[in-house]
């Protein structure tokens, strides 16, 4: 893995970054690194693998994020994921939910850096693709200087290929997962210091980064930036990502990207996928434009109807086109 590989990525987000979301995001950027939702090692080993891990070839570069702590299970799940063709295996050491704490994985592993390192080493022995870790700067009463430094040193010794650091603590007691995304203060400087301490390791930063301008500012200090909710709620920002690599976007605007999305939508509809399962990921398009609210409302009410098809998507887009035209006429 090189610093260029992680220059920009879209965060793994539960219930959001499924294969339909990722396919659409790929239409907005050729270069953004995409991540699956977190999947547990138990689900990968014992569950419906095609449903959990299947993806379209167009989604590359694509990483799978695993949740787990048992080194043998992590190795087995990593081998399975590599067999599906993923470009990277990422270990979740950042999720603060009660469910992952009960399963002894996610952010609570910040307290067990040696176990994390064992998992990384086991996965490195099992697969040939890069193995990375996504973590916090600490949990609860931990000192971030010590906690993040210790985790980094142990996983580096285990052969980790890169780190993605969410630049805030996780409070495992007293805050919900949603609150953990906003309430603990961001500490970008701590991540910048980590990069200076380990110049040879690709390190990306995550948390509170909302615009391409924010991304450029962070790239002065770290190798890469991972953007989460901002990319999901306002996916048009992804049209600016390829410029970070000195390249033009794959499509000129959101309208063109939606047109390119239509064949994929039609193919999935023919397989029995509901329209709303795909269009729920594009509700944030056209944010701030005339007609955007009507676009969202139309999809929210019509795409869920039995038999809803491509015409529903076209009718929704027409609200924005009409509103934009009316604005130009008025000018």
C-alpha positions in Angstrom: 0.0 0.0 0.0 1.2 3.5 -0.9 0.2 6.9 0.4 -1.5 7.5 -2.9 -3.8 4.5 -2.3 -5.4 6.1 0.7 -5.3 9.7 -0.5 -9.1 9.8 -0.4 -11.6 7.3 0.8 -15.2 7.0 1.8 -15.7 5.6 5.3 -17.4 2.3 6.0 -20.8 3.2 7.4 -23.3 0.7 8.8 -26.6 0.5 6.8 -25.2 3.0 4.3 -22.2 1.9 2.3 -23.8 -1.2 0.8 -23.0 -2.3 -2.8 -25.7 0.0 -4.4 -24.2 3.0 -2.5 -20.7 2.1 -3.5 -21.6 1.7 -7.2 -23.1 5.1 -7.3 -20.1 6.7 -5.5 -17.8 5.1 -8.0 -19.7 7.0 -10.8 -18.7 10.2 -9.0 -15.0 9.3 -8.6 -12.6 6.9 -10.2 -10.0 7.3 -7.5 -11.8 7.3 -4.2 -11.1 4.2 -2.1 -14.5 2.6 -1.1 -15.2 0.5 2.0 -17.9 -2.0 2.8 -20.0 -1.7 5.9 -18.4 -3.5 8.8 -19.0 -7.3 8.6 -18.2 -9.5 11.6 -15.9 -12.5 11.2 -18.6 -14.8 12.4 -21.0 -13.6 9.7 -18.3 -14.0 7.0 -17.3 -17.5 8.1 -20.8 -18.9 8.8 -23.3 -16.5 7.0 -24.5 -15.9 3.5 -21.2 -14.9 1.9 -22.5 -13.7 -1.4 -25.0 -11.4 0.2 -22.5 -10.1 2.7 -19.4 -9.8 0.5 -20.6 -9.7 -3.1 -19.9 -6.6 -5.2 -19.6 -5.3 -8.7 -16.2 -5.2 -10.4 -16.7 -1.5 -11.1 -16.4 -0.7 -7.4 -12.6 -1.2 -7.3 -10.5 0.0 -5.5 -12.6 -1.6 -2.7 -11.8 -2.6 0.9 -13.7 -4.9 3.2 -13.9 -3.9 6.9 -14.0 -6.8 9.4 -15.2 -6.7 13.0 -13.6 -9.3 15.3 -10.8 -10.0 17.7 -10.0 -13.7 17.5 -6.8 -13.9 15.3 -7.7 -17.3 13.8 -11.2 -16.1 12.9 -9.8 -12.8 11.5 -7.4 -14.8 9.3 -10.1 -17.1 8.1 -12.4 -14.2 7.3 -9.6 -12.3 5.6 -8.9 -15.3 3.3 -12.5 -15.5 2.4 -12.7 -11.8 1.6 -9.5 -12.0 -0.5 -11.1 -14.8 -2.4 -14.0 -12.4 -3.4 -11.4 -10.0 -4.8 -11.2 -7.2 -2.3 -8.2 -4.9 -2.5 -7.7 -4.4 1.2 -8.7 -5.9 4.5 -9.4 -3.4 7.3 -9.9 -4.1 10.9 -12.4 -2.1 12.9 -10.9 -0.7 16.1 -13.2 2.3 16.3 -16.9 1.4 16.5 -18.3 2.2 20.0 -21.7 0.5 19.9 -22.8 -1.8 22.7 -23.1 -4.7 20.3 -19.4 -4.6 19.3 -18.3 -4.1 22.9 -20.2 -7.3 23.9 -18.4 -9.1 21.1 -15.0 -7.8 22.2 -14.3 -5.8 19.0 -14.5 -2.3 17.7 -13.3 0.6 19.9 -12.9 -1.4 23.0 -9.8 -3.0 21.4 -8.0 0.3 21.9 -7.4 -1.2 25.4 -5.9 -4.4 24.0 -3.2 -3.3 21.4 -1.4 -6.6 21.7 -4.5 -8.5 20.7 -5.0 -6.1 17.8 -1.4 -6.8 16.7 -2.0 -10.6 16.9 -5.0 -10.2 14.6 -3.1 -8.1 12.2 -0.2 -10.6 12.1 -2.6 -13.5 11.6 -4.3 -11.7 8.7 -0.9 -10.7 7.1 0.1 -14.4 7.1 -3.3 -15.4 5.6 -3.6 -12.9 2.7 -1.5 -11.1 0.1 -3.6 -7.9 0.0 -2.8 -4.9 2.4 -4.1 -5.2 5.9 -5.0 -2.0 7.6 -6.6 -0.8 10.9 -9.2 1.9 11.5 -9.0 3.2 15.1 -9.8 6.0 17.5 -7.2 8.1 19.3 -8.4 6.5 22.6 -11.4 5.4 24.6 -12.8 6.7 27.9 -10.1 7.9 30.3 -7.2 6.8 28.1 -4.5 9.4 27.4 -4.6 9.7 23.6 -0.8 10.3 23.4 -0.1 7.0 25.0 -3.1 5.0 23.7 -2.7 5.9 20.0 1.1 5.7 20.2 1.0 2.2 21.8 -1.6 0.9 19.3 0.4 2.2 16.3 3.7 0.8 17.5 2.3 -2.7 18.1 0.5 -3.0 14.8 3.5 -1.6 12.9 5.6 -4.3 14.5 2.9 -6.8 13.3 3.3 -5.6 9.7 0.2 -3.4 9.3 0.1 -1.7 5.9 -1.7 1.5 6.9 -3.7 3.2 9.6 -6.9 5.3 9.4 -7.4 7.3 12.6 -10.8 8.8 13.6 -9.4 11.9 15.4 -11.5 11.7 18.5 -12.0 9.5 21.5 -14.8 7.0 21.8 -16.7 7.1 25.1 -17.9 3.6 25.6 -20.0 4.4 28.7 -22.5 7.2 28.6 -22.6 8.2 24.9 -24.5 6.5 22.1 -22.8 5.6 18.8 -24.4 8.7 17.3 -23.2 11.0 20.1 -19.7 9.4 19.7 -19.5 10.9 16.2 -20.0 14.4 17.4 -19.5 15.0 21.1 -15.9 14.0 21.9 -13.7 16.8 20.6 -11.6 16.3 17.5 -7.9 16.3 17.9 -6.3 16.5 14.4 -3.0 17.6 15.9 -2.7 14.2 17.6 -3.0 12.4 14.3 -0.5 14.8 12.6 2.0 14.0 15.4 1.5 10.3 14.8 2.3 10.8 11.1 5.5 12.7 11.9 6.5 10.0 14.3 6.0 7.3 11.6 6.8 8.9 8.2 7.1 5.6 6.5 3.6 4.3 7.3 0.6 5.4 5.2 -1.8 7.2 7.6 -5.2 8.7 6.9 -7.3 10.9 9.1 -11.1 10.7 9.6 -13.7 12.8 11.5 -15.5 16.0 10.9 -14.1 16.6 7.4 -16.8 18.0 5.1 -15.4 19.7 2.0 -12.7 19.2 -0.6 -11.0 22.3 0.9 -10.9 20.6 4.3 -9.4 17.5 2.6 -6.6 19.6 0.9 -5.8 21.2 4.3 -5.4 17.8 6.0 -3.2 16.5 3.1 -0.6 18.9 4.2 -0.1 16.8 7.3 -1.1 13.2 6.5 -1.2 10.9 3.5 -4.9 10.5 3.2 -8.4 11.6 4.3 -11.4 9.5 4.9 -14.8 11.2 4.6 -18.0 9.7 6.0 -21.3 11.4 6.5 -20.5 14.4 4.3 -19.9 12.1 1.3 -23.1 10.3 2.0 -25.4 13.3 2.7 -23.9 15.4 -0.1 -22.4 12.9 -2.6 -21.7 15.6 -5.2 -18.6 16.5 -3.3 -17.1 13.3 -4.7 -17.0 14.9 -8.1 -14.1 17.0 -6.7 -12.1 14.0 -5.5 -10.3 13.1 -8.7 -8.8 16.6 -9.0 -6.8 15.6 -5.9 -5.0 13.1 -8.2 -4.7 15.6 -11.0 -7.5 14.0 -13.0 -11.0 15.0 -14.2 -14.1 13.5 -12.7 -15.7 10.6 -14.6 -18.9 12.6 -15.2 -19.4 16.3 -15.6 -22.2 16.7 -13.0 -24.7 14.8 -10.9 -27.2 14.6 -13.8 -24.7 12.8 -15.9 -23.8 10.4 -13.1 -27.4 9.6 -12.6 -27.8 8.8 -16.3 -24.8 6.4 -15.9 -26.5 4.9 -12.8 -29.7 4.0 -14.7 -28.4 0.7 -16.4 -27.2 -0.5 -13.0 -30.6 0.3 -11.5 -32.4 -1.4 -14.3 -30.3 -4.6 -14.0 -30.9 -4.7 -10.2 -34.7 -4.1 -10.7 -34.7 -7.1 -13.1 -33.2 -9.2 -10.3 -35.9 -8.2 -7.9 -34.2 -5.4 -5.9 -36.6 -2.7 -4.8 -36.0 0.8 -6.3 -35.9 2.4 -2.8 -33.0 0.1 -1.8 -30.9 2.0 -4.4 -32.4 5.5 -4.5 -32.1 5.9 -0.7 -28.4 6.5 -1.3 -28.9 9.4 -3.6 -31.4 11.5 -1.6 -28.6 13.9 -0.7 -27.9 14.8 -4.4 -28.6 18.4 -5.5 -28.4 19.7 -1.9 -28.9 23.5 -2.0 -30.3 23.6 -5.5 -33.8 24.6 -6.5 -36.0 21.5 -6.7 -33.8 19.4 -4.3 -36.6 19.1 -1.7 -39.1 18.0 -4.4 -36.5 15.5 -5.7 -36.1 14.0 -2.2 -39.8 14.0 -1.5 -40.6 12.3 -4.7 -38.2 9.5 -4.2 -39.1 9.1 -0.5 -42.8 8.6 -1.3 -42.7 7.0 -4.7 -39.7 4.7 -4.8 -41.0 2.6 -2.0 -44.2 1.7 -4.0 -44.4 -1.8 -5.3 -43.3 -1.9 -9.0 -41.6 1.5 -8.9 -39.1 1.6 -11.7 -36.8 3.9 -13.7 -39.5 6.3 -14.5 -39.8 7.2 -10.8 -36.2 8.2 -10.8 -36.6 10.2 -14.0 -39.6 12.0 -12.6 -37.7 12.9 -9.4 -34.8 14.3 -11.4 -37.2 16.3 -13.5 -38.1 18.4 -10.4 -34.6 19.7 -10.2 -34.3 20.2 -14.0 -37.5 22.2 -14.1 -36.6 24.3 -11.1 -33.2 25.0 -12.5 -34.7 26.0 -15.8 -37.2 28.3 -14.2 -34.5 30.0 -12.3 -32.5 30.6 -15.5 -35.6 31.9 -17.2 -36.3 34.3 -14.3 -32.7 35.5 -14.5 
